[in-house]
C-alpha cells in the first residue's frame, strides 16, 4: 500500500504523486523483463528527466527543481520500489552532477548542467579502482598535463552506467602524494565519446542486471583543461563531499526495495491459506511481518533525519553513514524474510521477492561497504 508521507509543501506532495504515477506506468510494468534481458533503461531515464525528477535537489537557475533533499530522497525511494536499478541510477546520476554544481565555474555549469539535470546527458561516477575500492587515496589512474590538456591513463572499476553514460566524472592523480597541492587527485568531466575511452565487458552480477557495471579504460584520453572541476588537487575533497549525499541516495533506494518486498509479502500472506485461514492470521507469521514493517519505517526515519540536517546546512556525515548502514542491513534482512514468507514460491522467479533479495546485497557494498560505514561512525564517536 502507498506509504504515508509528511511533505513540507503541497508542491512536494504533488511531486510524490507524479513519481508514483510514472513509476506505475513507465517502470514497474517493464522492470522484470528488463532485468531478465539485462536491458539498460535509457528511455526510462529520459522519461524521468523530462518529468524533472533527475534534477530535484539542484536550484532552478541551473535547471533543477530546488526541492529539499528530504523530498528528493523520497522520490528516489518511490522509483526504487518500482525498479531498483533505476533508483540506483537516479542516485548515481545525481552524484555525477554534484562535482560540477559544487566545484564548477559559472561557465561550466551554464554549459553542461541543464542538459545533465534534464536527462539529456546521463552521468557516471569513476572513483574506485580494482586495488583501491575503499581507499580512493591509493588510486593509480593518472592525468598528466600536456599543454592546455590533460592526458588520462588508467582504469576505473565498478562504474555504474559504464559504457552507457554520456559523461563520466573521473578522479585521477595529477601529482604524487605530497608533491602537489591538495591530495594530488583532480576531478575531470570526461565526455563518453573522448578518443581512448572504452568500456570493458560488463560485469556478470548477482542482481541489478539492467544496470550496466563495467571497468572504464583510459588509454591516452585527452581532456581540455576546461573540463577540470575545481583546482588541481581538489579531486579527493570533491569526491568525498559527494559521498555523504550518495550514501543517503542508496539508503533511500534500499528502503524502497524493502518496502516493495514487504508489500509483496503482505499481499501473498493475505491470499495464501494454511490450516483453514490466511497465513497472515497465524501469529508466527504476522510477527515476522510486523518486524519487517518496523525495520522499513526505522530505515526511512534514519535517512530522513540525515536529509533534514543536510537541508538545514548542518553536518550530517555521521548520520549519512548511519542511514546507509541501517537501511541496507535492514533491507537485506527484509528481502530475505520476504522470500521466507512466500516459501517455495519465493524462491522462484514467478514472484519478484527473489529479485529484491539479489538486488539488495550490493547495497551493503557500494558507496562504501557497511564495514566502512561502521568505521566512519566510530571515528565520529572518537572525536
N, C-alpha and C positions, 0 to 999 in steps of 0.2 A: 504494500500500500504506500501511497506517497508520503514522504517524510514531512512532518510539520516543521516549518522553518519560520523563525522570527527574523524578518528582514528590516533593515534600517529605514527603507523608504518604499513607497508604492511602486516606484520605478524598479527597484530591486526585486520586489515580489513578481512583477510582470516579467522580469528577465528570467527568473526561475521557471515561470510558466512557459515562456518561449523555449527555454532549454529542454524542458520535459517534452514539449510538443515535437521539437526537432529530433530529440533522442528516440521518441516513439515512432516517428515516421521515417527518419533517414538512417538511424544507426541500428537499433535493436533488430529490425527485420532481416538485415543482411550480415550482422556480426558473425553468427555461427558459420555461415558458408564462407565468408572471407577468411575466417580463422582456419577452416579446414583446407582451403585452397592456398593459404599463405599469400593472399592478395592485398597489396598495400592500399589503404583507404584514402587515396589522394583526393578524390572527388568529395568525400565526406569532410575533409579539412577545408576545402573550398566553400562548402555549404556553411560550415561554422564561421569561416572568415567573413562571408557575405552577410551573415547574421550579426556580425560584430562581436562574436564570442572568443576570438583569439587575441583581442587586444584590450580586454576588460580592465585590467589594473593600471593601464597606462593613460596619461592625460588625453583629453580630446584634442588638444592643439597638435599632437603628434600622430593622430589617427586612432587613438584608443577611445575608451568609453568613460574613463575617470571613475570607475567603480572601486569601492573599498576592497581590500584583499579578502576580507571575510565573505564578501559576496562572490568574488571571483572563484574562491575555493569551493564554495557550494555549487557553483555552476560546473566546475571540474568534477565534483562528486557525482552530479546527475549524469554527466556524459559517461563517466567510468562505469556507472551502474548499468548503462545500456551496452557499453563496449569498452572494455578495459584498455585495449591498445590505443584507441582514440583519446581516452582520458590521459594516458601516459604521454601520447604525442602532443596533446594540448599543453601539458606541463613542460615538456621538453622545449617546445616552440617558444613558450613564454620565457624560459630560461635562456634560450638562444638570443632573444631580443634584449635581455637585461643589460648586457655589457654595453651595447650601443646606446641604450637610453641613459645609463648612469655615467659612462665614460666617453661617449662620442661627442664630437663637436656639433655645433648647431647645424653646420653644413652637412655633416654625415647623417645626422638624424633626419634632416629635411629630405635628403636624397633617398634613404633606404627604409626608414622606419614605417611610413604609411603603407607601403606595399607589404611589408613584413606583418604588420598588425592586421592588415586587411585580408591576409590569407593568400595573396598572390605569390608571395615568396615564403616557402616553408623552410624552417630552420633546423639545424642540428648542432650538437654541442660536442666539441672534441677536446677533452681534458685527459681522460685515462689513457694509459699505455699498458701493454701486456705485463710489464715488470713493475709498473708504478700505478696500481689501482687506487689504493687508499693513501698513497704517498705521492701526491702530484708534484712535490718539490723535486722528486727524483726523475722527472721526465727527461728524455733524451732528444726528442724532436727539436731540431734547431732551425732558426730563422737568421740567416746571415745577410748583413747589409751589403747591397751591391748598387751603388749609385743612389737613385731615388727609389729603389725597390728593395724588397727582402726576398730571399730565396729560401724556401722551406723544404726540408728533407726529414723524413721520419715516418712513423706510423702511429695512428691513434685508434685504440681498441674500443670495442663495445659502444660504437657510435649508433645511437638510436636515429632512425631515418637515414642511415648510411647508404649512399647510392641513390637515394630518393629525394633528398633535400635540395633546395635551390641555393642555399648558402650554409657555410659552416663557421661557427665561432670557434676559433682554434687558439690554443695556448701552445706557444713554442719558446724554446730557450734562445735568448738573444745574447746572453753572456753567461759565463760560468758563475757559480755562486761566489759572491764576494768580489767579483771583478767589475761589475757594473752597478747601476742604480737599482734599488728595489730588490726583487727576488731573482733578477736575471731572466725572468719569464715575461713575455709580452703577449698581448692579445690581438688577434687579427680576424677580420671578417672576410672569408675567402669564398668567392663565387664557385658554384658547383662545376662550371664549365672551364675553370682555370686549367691550362695545359699542365699535365703531370700529376693531376689529382684524379685518383681512381679508387673505386671501392673493391676490396677483396670479396671473396664469396661470402654470402650471407650466412650468419651463424645458424646452425640447426638447433633451435632452442626447445625447451620443455613447453613453453607457453608463449603467448603474445605472438602467434605465428604471423599475423598480418602486419606486425610492426617490425620492419626490416632492421636488423642489427648487423653491422659489418665493421671491419677494420678499414679505416681510410688511409690510403697510401699516398705520401707526398714525395714526389720524385722531381726535385728541382722546380717546385711550384713557385712562380714569380708573382709577388703581391706588391702593388704600389704602396708607398708609404701612407697614402691617403686612406688605406684600409686598415691601418693600425689603430686600435682603440686605446685611448689614453697614451701616456708616455711609455718609453721603453722601461721595462722592469716593473710595470704596474699590473702585469697579467695575472699573477697569482692572487693579488688582492681583489682584482675584478672577479676572478673565478670563485674565490671563497665567499665574497659578498653575495653572490647569486645563489650559493648552495643552500643557505638557510631558507630562502624562498622556494627553491626547488624541493627541499625536504617537505615543506608544507604541501606542495603540489602532490607529491607521492602519498603523503598521509591522506589527502582528500581522495585520491584515486583508490587507495586501499579501502577506505571507508565505503566508497561507492560499491566496490565489488563485494565487500562484506554485506552491505545492505541487500544487494541483489541475491546473494546466497541465502540470507535469512528469509527474504520474501519467497524464494523458491521452496525452501524447506517448510515454511509455514503453509504454503498453498498445498504442497504434497501431503503434509500431515493432516490437513483438514479433509482430504479426499480419501486417503488410504485407510481401509478398515482392518481391524485386527481384534479378535475376541469380542466381536459384536458392537464395536464402536470405533469412531475415528481415532487414529493413533495419537492425535494431539490431546485427546481426553485422557490419555494414560499419564499418570503423574511423572513417571521417569522421563518420558519424552518431553513433556511440557516444561519441566525444569531445565532440560538441556536447551530448549528454545528460548526460555527466559534468560539464561546466561548468555546466549548468543545476542539477544536484543540488548542486554545491558552492556556487552562489550562493544557493540556498534555505537551505542549512544555515548559511551565514555571516550571512544576514539574521536568521534565528531567533536565532543567538548574540548579535547586537548588541542585539536588543530584550530578550532575557532578561537580559543583563548590566545594562542600564539599569534593568530592573524590579527586579532584586535590590538595586541601590543604593537605589532608592526604598523597598523593603521594609525596608532597614536604616536608613532615615531619614537617608540621606546625599545630598548634592547630586547631581542626575542630569540637569540641564538640557542640558549639552553632549552627554551620552550619548543622551538622548532625540532630539536633533536628528540625531546620527549614525545612530541606528537608523531614524528616519523616512527620512532621505536614502538610506541603503544599501538598506533593504528595498524602498522604492518604485522606486528606479532599477533594482535587480536584478529586481523583478517585471516592470517594463516590458520588459526585455530577455528574460526567461524566457518571458513570454507571446508575444512576437514570435517567438522561436525555436521555440516550440511550434507556432505556425502554419506555420513553415517546415518542421518535421519532418513535418507532415501534408500538406504540398504544397498542391495544388489543393483537396483535401478540407478543409484547414484554413481556407480562405478562404470556405467555405460555412457556413450555419447548421445543417447536419446534424451538426456537431461543436461542442462548447462552447468550443473554444480561441479562436475569433474573438471571442466574447463576453468571455472573460477578458482579451483584449488591449484591447478597448474600455473595459472596466471599470477596468483598472489605470491608464490615463492620468491620470485625475483625482486619483489618489492622490499623484502628484507635484506636485499643485497645492494641494489643500486642507490645512487645519491648518498653513498656512504653506508657500509654494512651496519647492521644493528649493533655489532660489537664496537664499531667506531662511534656510533651514537652514545653508547654507554661510556666510552672514553671521553667524549665531549662533555657529557653531563657531569661526569666525575671531576673533570678539570674545572668546570664552573663551580662545583661544590667546594673544591680545594681552595678557591680564591677567597 
